[in-house]
Amino acid sequence: MSVRAMRMTSRSFLVATALCLVACGRKAPTDPPLATPTLTLSHDAAPLGSPVEITYTFEVAASAPPVKENYKVFVHVLDSDNDLMWTDDHDPPVPTTQWKPGQKIEYTRTVCIPLYPYVGEAVFRMGLYSGTTQRRVILSGDTLGQQEYRVAKIQLLPQTENVFTAFKDGWHMPETPVNDAHIEWQWTKKKDAIVAFKNPKKDSLFYFEVDNPSRAFPDGQHVQVKMRDRVVDDFTLRPQQLILHKVPLPAAQLGTEEMVELTVSVDKTFVPAQIDGGNSKDGRELGIRVFHAFIQPGK
C-alpha cells in the first residue's frame, strides 16, 4: 500500500470514528487550547542543502491548566502534494510542565534543509504530542485536523543557488545511512582536509556540523579550521557529540581571490578495524565526520 493510500485509509477511519461517537451520543474531547504555536524562518526562500534559522514560539493561553507531562514538539515539512519531506521533532528547551498561563516560550534552532528531490513551495506543520501515548495536544491556530497546525511556508530553490563548495584533498567519499538517503556525510581521512569555495566577497558565515560516533578517543579530538594559516575555529570534539559551529568570515579576511580554501585539522585519527573490540571491518583511516561545511553570504 502506498503512503498516500495509507493516509487516505487513516482519514477514512477517523471520519468513521467521529460519526460513531455522534451516533452513540458521545462527545469528542473539548479540552481548552494549551497554547498558540507560530514559526518564523530566517529566509522566505532557501536552496536545498542550506541552513535556515527557525524560531519557534508558543503563546501559552491565559486560561491554560497545569501541564502534567513534558510534551514533545512535532514539525512536519510537506511538499505541494502533501508528501512528507523531513521533520524537526524535538523537546522544547523549557519543558511543558514548567509552562505558565500567559507565558511566551520562544527559541531558535538551526536546521539544514535536506537534499530532497523537490523545488517549490513547502509548508511547515507543527504541534505537541505525548511521547508516552502519542496523543496530540489541542492548540490554537490554523488547524488542519488531528491537532496539526499550519504555521509557515518556504520556497525551496535548487541546490545550485548555494555558494559553490568542493571537498578537495583529505576526504573519503560521501556516505548516506541505509534508511535515509537525504542525509549525507564525509569523513576526513588525514589530519588535514581542505574545503574550497567560491569567494562571496562579503561578510559570511561558515556552518560546520561534525561528530565522531566512535569512542576511540575518550578525551576527544582537537579540531582547528584555518584560512591562510589563520585559525578561524578551534574546539574539542567529544565522543558521540554532534556539534554545529557558525564561524564568521569577514569580507576583509576572505580577500579578493576567486576561490578560498579552509583547512580542517584534526590531532588524532583512527582505524575502526583496529578498535571497538574488533567488531568493525573498516580499514580506513578516519578523522572526524562532517555533515555540513557550508558558506552563507550575508545580505
C-alpha positions in Angstrom: 0.0 0.0 0.0 1.4 3.4 -0.9 2.0 6.2 1.7 -0.8 8.2 0.1 -3.2 5.3 0.3 -2.3 4.7 3.9 -3.1 8.3 4.6 -6.5 8.0 2.9 -7.3 4.9 4.9 -6.3 6.7 8.1 -8.5 9.7 7.3 -11.5 7.4 6.5 -11.1 5.6 9.8 -11.0 9.0 11.7 -14.2 10.1 9.9 -16.0 6.8 10.7 -14.9 7.0 14.3 -16.2 10.6 14.6 -19.6 9.6 13.1 -19.8 6.7 15.5 -19.2 8.9 18.5 -22.0 11.2 17.4 -24.4 8.3 16.8 -23.7 6.9 20.2 -24.4 10.2 21.9 -20.8 10.7 23.0 -18.8 13.9 22.5 -15.3 14.4 21.3 -12.8 15.8 23.8 -13.2 19.5 24.3 -10.0 20.4 26.3 -9.2 24.1 26.1 -6.2 25.0 23.9 -2.9 24.9 25.7 -1.1 27.5 23.5 -0.8 29.1 20.1 2.2 28.0 18.1 4.0 30.1 15.5 7.1 29.6 13.4 9.4 32.2 11.9 12.1 31.4 9.3 15.2 33.4 8.7 14.6 33.2 4.9 11.4 33.1 2.9 13.3 31.2 0.2 16.4 28.9 0.5 18.3 26.5 -1.6 18.4 22.8 -0.9 21.2 21.9 1.5 21.4 25.4 3.0 20.9 26.2 6.7 17.8 28.0 8.0 17.3 29.5 11.4 13.8 28.5 12.7 12.3 30.5 15.6 9.6 28.6 17.4 7.1 30.4 19.6 4.3 29.1 21.9 2.0 31.7 23.5 0.6 29.8 26.5 -3.1 30.5 27.0 -4.1 32.7 29.9 -6.6 30.0 31.0 -4.2 27.1 30.4 -4.4 24.5 33.2 -1.2 23.0 34.7 0.5 20.6 32.4 1.3 17.2 33.9 3.5 15.8 31.1 6.5 17.0 29.2 5.2 17.1 25.6 7.3 16.9 22.5 7.2 19.3 19.5 6.5 17.7 16.2 7.4 19.6 13.0 6.5 18.2 9.5 7.6 19.8 6.3 5.4 18.8 3.3 5.7 19.5 -0.5 2.8 20.7 -2.7 1.4 17.2 -2.9 1.3 17.0 0.9 4.0 14.4 0.9 6.3 14.5 4.0 9.9 15.6 3.1 11.5 16.0 6.5 10.9 16.6 10.2 12.3 18.6 13.1 10.7 16.9 16.1 12.3 17.9 19.4 11.9 18.7 23.0 11.3 22.3 23.8 14.1 23.9 25.9 11.5 24.8 28.6 9.7 21.6 29.5 5.9 21.9 29.1 5.4 21.0 32.8 7.0 24.4 33.5 4.9 26.5 31.2 2.8 29.1 33.0 -0.5 30.7 31.8 0.2 33.8 29.7 3.9 32.9 29.2 5.7 33.2 25.9 8.1 30.3 25.1 10.5 31.2 22.3 13.7 29.6 21.0 15.7 29.2 17.8 17.0 26.1 16.1 19.3 25.8 13.1 18.2 23.3 10.5 20.0 22.3 7.3 17.5 21.7 4.5 17.9 18.1 3.3 18.9 17.4 -0.3 15.3 16.3 -1.2 14.4 16.0 -4.9 11.9 18.8 -4.9 11.9 22.5 -5.8 8.9 24.7 -5.0 6.7 25.7 -2.0 6.9 23.7 1.2 4.7 24.0 4.2 5.6 23.7 7.9 3.1 22.0 10.2 3.6 21.6 13.9 2.0 20.7 17.2 2.6 18.9 20.5 2.3 15.3 21.4 2.8 12.8 24.3 5.9 10.7 23.9 4.2 8.1 26.0 0.7 7.8 24.4 1.3 9.7 21.1 -1.8 11.7 21.9 -1.7 15.2 20.4 -2.5 18.3 22.3 -5.2 20.8 21.4 -3.7 24.2 20.4 -5.0 27.4 18.8 -4.2 28.3 15.2 -4.7 27.3 11.6 -5.7 23.7 12.2 -5.5 21.0 9.6 -7.3 18.5 11.8 -5.9 15.9 14.2 -4.3 18.7 16.3 -1.8 19.6 13.5 -1.4 23.3 12.7 -0.1 25.1 9.6 2.5 27.7 10.7 4.8 28.7 7.8 5.9 28.1 4.3 9.2 28.4 2.4 10.2 28.4 -1.2 12.8 25.7 -1.8 15.4 26.6 -4.5 17.8 24.4 -6.5 21.0 23.4 -4.7 22.9 25.2 -7.4 21.8 28.5 -5.8 24.3 27.9 -3.0 27.9 29.1 -2.9 29.9 26.6 -4.9 31.9 24.4 -2.4 34.3 21.5 -3.1 35.8 18.9 -0.7 39.3 18.7 -2.1 42.3 16.8 -0.5 42.0 14.7 2.6 38.4 13.3 2.3 36.7 10.0 1.9 33.8 9.6 -0.5 30.3 10.8 0.6 28.2 8.3 2.5 24.5 8.0 3.5 22.7 5.9 6.1 20.8 2.8 4.8 17.4 4.2 6.0 17.7 7.8 4.8 19.2 8.9 1.5 18.6 12.6 2.3 21.4 12.6 5.0 25.0 12.7 3.8 28.4 13.0 5.4 32.1 12.7 4.6 34.9 11.5 6.8 38.3 13.2 6.8 41.0 10.7 6.1 44.1 12.6 7.1 44.9 15.0 9.9 44.4 17.8 7.3 41.5 18.1 4.8 40.7 21.0 2.5 37.4 22.7 1.7 37.4 25.1 -1.2 34.6 27.6 -2.0 33.9 30.4 -4.4 34.6 33.7 -2.7 31.3 35.6 -2.0 33.5 38.7 -1.3 31.2 39.8 1.5 30.8 39.1 5.2 29.8 35.4 5.5 29.1 32.6 7.9 30.8 29.2 7.8 28.4 26.5 9.1 30.4 23.5 10.2 28.5 20.4 11.6 30.6 17.5 12.7 30.7 14.5 15.0 32.6 11.3 15.7 30.3 8.3 16.6 33.3 6.3 17.7 34.6 6.1 21.3 38.2 5.8 20.0 39.3 9.0 21.9 37.7 9.3 25.4 39.3 12.7 25.8 38.1 13.9 22.4 39.9 15.3 19.4 41.3 18.7 18.9 39.9 20.4 15.8 41.1 23.6 14.1 39.8 25.3 11.0 42.3 27.6 9.3 42.3 30.1 6.5 45.7 31.0 5.1 47.3 29.7 8.3 45.0 31.9 10.4 42.8 29.9 12.9 39.1 30.8 12.5 37.7 28.0 14.6 39.2 25.9 17.4 37.4 23.3 19.6 37.5 19.9 21.2 35.1 17.3 19.7 33.9 14.8 22.4 33.0 11.2 21.5 29.5 10.8 20.0 28.9 14.6 20.2 27.2 16.3 17.3 28.0 20.0 17.1 27.2 22.9 14.7 29.6 25.8 14.7 28.8 29.1 13.0 32.1 30.8 12.2 32.1 34.4 11.0 34.3 35.0 7.9 34.6 38.8 7.3 35.0 40.0 3.8 38.4 41.6 4.6 39.6 38.1 5.7 38.2 36.4 2.6 40.3 38.7 0.4 39.9 39.2 -3.3 40.8 35.8 -4.8 38.1 33.9 -6.7 38.4 30.7 -4.6 39.2 30.4 -0.9 40.4 27.3 0.9 39.8 26.3 4.5 42.0 23.6 6.1 40.3 21.3 8.7 43.0 19.9 11.0 42.4 17.0 13.5 45.1 16.0 16.0 44.1 12.3 16.0 42.9 9.8 13.5 41.8 6.1 13.9 41.1 2.9 12.0 37.8 1.3 13.1 39.0 -2.3 12.4 41.7 -1.8 15.0 39.4 -0.7 17.8 35.9 -1.1 19.2 36.5 -4.7 20.2 37.2 -5.8 16.6 33.6 -5.5 15.6 34.3 -3.4 12.5 36.0 -4.4 9.3 36.5 -0.9 8.2 40.2 -0.5 7.5 40.1 3.2 6.5 41.9 5.9 8.4 39.3 8.3 9.8 39.4 11.7 11.5 36.0 13.4 12.0 32.7 13.0 10.3 31.4 16.2 8.5 27.7 16.6 7.8 27.8 20.2 6.6 30.6 22.6 5.6 28.5 25.4 4.2 29.2 29.1 3.3 26.3 31.5 3.7 26.9 35.0 2.5 25.5 37.9 4.4 22.8 40.1 3.0 
